[in-house]
Amino acid sequence: MTRDDRTRRRVRFRRAFRRPDARLAVRALIAIAGLVLVGGVAAPAHADDYPSWQDVQNAKSNQAAAQAEVTKIQGLIANLETQVSQTQAESVKAGNEFAEAQQKFDVSDQRAQALQSQASGLQKKADDATIQAGRLAAELYRSGGGNLTANLFLSGSKSAKDADKLLDHLGSASKLVENTSGIYQQAEQARNTAKSMSDQANAARTEREQLRTEADAAYKKAVAAAQAAQEALATQQAQSVVLQAQLAALQDTTAKTVAGYEAGVEARRKAAEAAAAAALAGGNVGPQGWAVPVGGPITDYFGWRVSPCSGCTSFHEGVDIGGGCGATIHAAHDGVVTYAGWNGGYGNFVLLDNGGGISTGYGHIVSGGILVSYGERVGAGEPIARVGSTGHSTGCHLHFEVRQGGSAINPIPFMASHGAPLT
């Protein structure tokens, strides 16, 4: 292995430990390291509220003190669990509101695009009719215009042959005027219809932008709630490892020592570190910097489809990839995490801003399977989550979507054109 290879592995390892599940382990390790070295528990906000291992050792020599310490630790554990439950409930509520607002925007976006397409088609029809009417008008003008009949009478002779010729000219002129008038009426009607459809498209775009604003507000609220839930979970997991060990030490009536429990905590630390290192294998990154997020067949496609509810249809903003339960989901491209949490029917969801107006979304992630957090920068092919079946899902799979300028586009041709075909 070259020096550059070793450097890249160290960088990837450090990145891995910036992911939430690895960070939880690392935070616990930091707390435990402080515990082992200086006898205290490191807690970001309320370090003084948590007992140290010295407190445990002191309490073990006195039954009353030990019972008081047990009660205190049990209360701390219960409070941590309550905080996690509350923040997770708030995150789910905010995530559902975000999903609803996003769905309203998507529906409005599809309608605005459809109306604009119809308006453009009608405008072309009106333009074509106007051009045709103009050509007929020019032909009429070259034939004598509105004074054609008079001109024919004034220039003709009174012979029977000339009279027949005159009638032929009159008939042709009459037909030409009639056709020109009809074409102009069609052109005018087409212009009016195109304007009406264009007005509808403009109104739809205005509605869409209002819904975009509402979706953005719901998104910011959901991000804050998801961050709070992640922080509460991180604190609960990091502190509970130590508190449970302290509780076991206090409740132990045999000759086991506190040091033995510390060794157990250290063993769990090493196991968490090994598990994080094992998760470092990333997806294959193509020459254009894009990677397939998860291996598996496509089980549902982009566009209109039969909805899970009976007799109704819905627009599917992405594709479903049948990765196995717990399979690693990789970032499709370099990017920054702009959402990591619950998102209504998507279940647990990660959204990456990949730059250039492109974003990628990953849905139905298994509970506890989000490996990144808001604001984190990830590289293409790096693990960001694990496949699950949360939200509106009937089995383990990844819902993968690509958005351009906020609008959902078909991921299959997009990924294929970027060197990472999904099929």
N, C-alpha and C positions, 0 to 999 in steps of 0.2 A: 504493500500500500504506500503511495507517494505521500509527501508532506501535504500537498494540496488536498488529497483525498481525506487525510486525517483532519485537516482544518475544516473541510466541508462537513464531515461527520460531527465534529464538535459543535459547529454552528447549528446544524439541524437538531442536534440533541438539545441545545439550549432553547431553540424554538419550540421543540416538543414540550419543554417544561414551562412554556408560556401558555399552553392550552389549559382550560379550566380543570379537567380531571387531573392532569399532571401538576397544575399549579396547586390544586388542593393538597396533593401529596407533598409538594415542595413546601407549602406553608406549614403543613404539619411537621415536616422535617425541620424547618427553621425553629418552630416552637419547641420541638423535642431536643434539637441541638442546644438551644438555650437552656432547656430543662436539665440536660445531662451535664453541661459545663458549669452553669452557675446556679442551678437548683431552682429556676423559675420557669413559668410558662409564658411564652411571648404571645400577647394578644394585641392586635393593632389598636383597638379603641378602649378596652376595659381590662388591661392587664392586671390591675389591682384587684379585680373582682374574682380572679381565678386563684385557687390555692396552688402553692408550689409543692414540689416533692418534699421539701424540708417541712412544710406544714403537715404533710401526710406522715412523715417519719415522727414528728413530734406528737401527733395525735394518737399514733398507734400505742404509745406508752400509757395512754389514759383512756379508759373505756368510754367515759362520758364525752371527752373531747373527740374521740373517734366517731361516736354516733352523731355528734353535732356536725362534724366534717362530712360524714356520709350524707346527712340531710341536705347540707349546703350543696354538695356536688350533684346530688340527685335533682335538686331544684335548678341548678345551672344547666344540666342536661335537658331537663324539661323545657326551660325557657328557650334554649337554643332550638329545640324541635318546634316549639310554638312559633318562633320568629320565622323559621324556614317555611312552615305551613302558611303563615300569613302572607309572606312575600311571594310565595309561589301562587297562592290564590289571586293576589293582586296582579301578578304577571300574566296569569291565564286570562283574567278579565280584560286587561289592557290588550293582550295579544288577540283576543277575540274581536275587540272593537277595531283594532288595526286591520285584521283580516276582512271584516265587514266593509270598512271604508275602502280598502284596496279592491275588493270585489266590485263595489259600486263604481269605482274609477274604471276598472277593466271593462265593465259592461258599457259605460258611457264612452270609453275610448273606442270600443268596437263599433258602436252606433255612429260616432262622429266620423270614423274612417269610412264606414259604409255609405253614409250620406254624402260625404265629400266625393267618393267614387261615383255615385249616381249623379251628383251635380256636375262633375267634370264630363261625364258621358253625355248628359243632356245639353251642356254648353257646346260640345263638339257637334251634336246634332243640329243645334240652332245655327252654329256658324256655317255648317255645310248647307243648310237650307237657305241661309242668307246669300251665300255665294251663288247657289243655283238660281235664286230669284234675280240676283244682279246680272247674271249672264243672260237670262231671258229678257230682262229689261233692256239690256244693251242691244240684243237682237231686235226687239221691238222698235227701239230708237233708230237703228240702222234701216228698218223697213218703213219708216215714216211716222212712227209714234202714233199719237192720238189723232193726227190729221191724215192718217193713211187713206181712209175712205174718200175724203174730199180730193186728195191728190190723185187717186185712181180715176175719179169721175172727170176731173179737169184735164187729165192727160190722155184719156181714152178716146176712141172713135165711136161712131154709132153703128158700126157694122155688127151683124149677129155674132161673127167670130170673136170680135173684140169684146162684145158683151159677155160671152161665155168666159173669156179670160178674166174679165173684171170680176165676175161672180166668184171665180176660183180664188182670186186674190183676196176678195172680201171674206170668204170663208176661212182662209188661212189666217188672216189678220184677227178675225174674231176668236179663233181657237188660241192664237198666241196670247191675246189679251186675257182670255179666260184662264189659261195655264199660269200666266204670270201672276194674276191676282190670287190664285189658289196657293201657289208656292209662297208668296209673301205672307198669306194668312198662316200657313204652316210654320214659316220662320218666326213670325211674331208669337205664335202660340208656344213654340219651342223655347224662345227667349224668356217668355213669362214663366214657363214651367222650370227652366233652368235657374232663373232668379229665385223662385220660391224654394227650390231644393237647396240652392246655395245659402239662402237665409236660414233654412233649417239646419244646414251643416254648421253655419256660424254660431247659431244658438246652441247646438250640441257641443261645439268646441268650448263655448263659454261655460256651459254646465260642466264639461269635463275638467276644465281648469279649476273650477270651484271645488269639485270633488277631489282633485289632486291636492288642493290646499288642505282639505279636511283629512285626506289620507296621510299627508305629511305630518299634520298635528297628532293624529292617532299613532303614527309611527314613532314620533319622538316620545310620546307618553309610554308606549310599549317598550321602547329601548330602555328608558329609565327604570321601568318596573322589572324588566328582565335583568338588568345590571344589579338591582337591589336583591333580586332572588338569587343570583349567582353568588353575590358577596355573602349573603346570609348562609347559603349552603356551604361556601368555602369555610366560613368561620365555624359552622356547626361541625363539619367533617374534621377540620384541623383540631379543634378544641376537644371534640368528643373522643378522639383517639386517646388523648392524654387523660381526660376526665374519667373515661371508662377504666383505664389502667389504674388510676389513683383510687377509684371506687373499689376495684377488685383487691387492691393492696390493703385498703382499710378494712374490707369485709373478710379478709383472709385470717383465719384463726390458727393456721399452722405456722411452721417456722420459715415459710417463704419470706424472702426479703424484698424490699422495694426495688432493689437493684435488679431482681429477677423480672419484675414487670417492666422496668426500663429496657431490659434486653429484649423483651417481647415486642415493645413498641419499635425498637430499632430494627427488629427482624421484619416487621410490617413495612417500615420505611424502605428497606432494601427491596422488598417484594414489589412495592409501588414503583420504585425506580426502575427495576428490571422490566415491569410491565410497560412502563412508558417508553423505555428503550426499544422494546419489542414492537411497539406500534409505529416505529419510524419509517417503515418501508412505504415509499410513496408510489403514486401512479406513474406510468410512463409518460413523459412529457415530449410532445412532438416538436418538430423543427420550428413551428410558429409559436411555441410557448404555451400550447393548450394541451390538456390531458383529459381523457375519459374519466368522469367522476367515480364510476363504479362499474365493475364488470357484470354482464348479465343481459338477457334479451329485453327488447322493448315490449312492454305489455300493454301500453296504451299510448295513443299518439296525440299530437297537438291539434286543436281545433274543436269543432262542435262534436259532442258525443252524447250518448245516453247517460243521464245522470243516475246516481245511486237511488234517487227517489223514484217511485213508480210513475211512469208515464211522462216524465219531464226530461228536458235536455239541458246541458250547460256547456260553456266554453271551457276547454281544458287548456290552461295557459302554458303547459309544458309537456314533457313526456315522462312516462313511468318506466323505470328500469328495474328489472326483477333481480336485484342483488339479494343475497341471502341475509337472513336475520343476523345482525351484529357485524356485517361486512363493513370494512373501512370505506368511508366516503372521502374522496380526495378533491382538493380545490381544482376546478377546471382551468384556472388561470391565476396568475399573481393578482393579489388584490387586498383590500382592506375590509374587515368584517364590519358591516353597517347594521347588522341585526343578528342576534343569537338568543332565541327564546321561543316561547309558545306563540303560535300564529294561527288561531282558529282551526279551520279545516286542514291546514297544512301540518297541524301538530307541532312538534318541535322543529324549528326552522332556522336555517342560517342563510343570510344574504351577504354576498360579496360585491363590493364595487370594484370592478376590474379595469376601470379607466376607460377613457374615450366614449363615455356615455353607455357603456355596456355593464350590466350586472348579471350575476348568476345566483339562482336560488336553489336550496336543497331542503326538501320537506319530508315529513313522516319519520324523523330521526327518533331512534329509540330513547326512552326516558333515561336521562343520565348520560346520553351519548353525544352531547355537544362538546367538542374538544377545543373550541376557540371561544373568544369573548369579544365584545364590542370594542372596536378601535384597533384590534390586533391586525398586523400585516402578515399575510401568509404567502407562500410561494406556490406556483403551479405544481400539482401532484402531491402536495403535503396533506396529511390526514387532518380533516376538520370535523368529522362526525362519524357515527355508525348507523347503519341501516336499521330501521324499525318499522312500526306500523301505528304510529300515533296519529291523532286527528281523524279525518274522514278517510280511513284506509281499511281494507278488508284482509290485508296480508302484508308481510314484509316487502317493501320495495322503496326505491328512491324516486321521489317526484323531483325532476330536474327541469329548471326553466331558465331561459335567457331573455333579458329585457334590454331594449335599445331605446334610450331616451325615456325610460319608464314604461314603454309599451311592450307587451309580451310578443316575442317572435318565435318562429318554429326553430327549436334547437337542432333538429336533424341536419338540415342543409347548412346551418351556421357552423356547427361543429365540424362537419365534413369539409367545408371550405377552409377551416382553420387547422386542418391536419390532425383532427381527433375524432374520427367518425364513430358515432354511437352504435352503428350496426355493422 
